[in-house]
Amino acid sequence: MNISSYAQETMCYVGQYLVFEEAEELINNFTGADFNAKQIERVCHRYGQSMEEEDLHNIKVNCYEEIPPAQAGRLHYISVDGSMYLTREEGWKEIKLGRIFEQQDIVRTSKTRTVLTNSQYVAHLGASKDFLPKMEYHIEGLKNKVFIADGATWIWNWVEDTYPNSIQIVDYFHAKEHLCEFANANFKTKAEAEHWIDEQSDILMDKGVSPVLKELEKLEITDSMREKHKQLLNYYKKNEQRMQYHVFREKGLLIGSGAIESAHKDVLQERLKLSGQRWTMKGLQQMAQLRVVHKSKKWNRIVKLCQNAA
């Protein structure tokens, strides 16, 4: 069957929103066509693979994305994180997701709420060594980079090795979460733990991690808590410069990685974790590519490929 470029684009667009059986019903009901779920699946995977190959080609040939000087000079936030997806061949596997956005993309809609109006996403199923070149392609040309992430060692090793002069921020809520886990195990009563957590988290926010480290070092610790105490101290010491939240806030910078955590749900899980989904490794990456292109507002890339292939 000869399928028009517009029909292929429609299959990709609906297929990256809905499971293929539902995509079949919607497309046929609204267009009067007679496509089936397998056709839609094949078209989606074909163009998802084309996106992957095009991205790898651009990295190989161009090395880095060309960015207009005015845009390159603006402040950009960069966050990366991973989440798990079920595959047929190897069970649960991690997709690493990156999100890049400008300070000006953050729009306040009320006193307590902001929205992000635009982001560039990068997704990869597999090792960080293959994911990071995809990230670097988009961020190498940026002059003012702020990295926000949890305390994952592989992330900060990459940032330190590749962008040592960037601003680096450990997500405040992850830093506080470590504090809470320790306190709940260390103090005898819930009231004591909560009081200590409130006190130290306020200090962490207003004065950074240095005074919290002093408080931790003078605590009397039982033998059973010694290892947890040591782990918390090491975590805070290792990330001390990334936890100077009072300094970051004075500069008007974000201190939370909520943007990348919400992106996992919005960009990937909303489609890839629908009921009954169990992907091949290759198919999972292909569909992740379609989601990334759509959510990055670059759907014209799919349109062009469909037009060229028809």
Order of alpha helices (4+ residues) and beta strands (2+ residues): alpha-alpha-alpha-alpha-beta-beta-beta-beta-beta-alpha-beta-alpha-beta-alpha-alpha-alpha-alpha-alpha-alpha-alpha-alpha
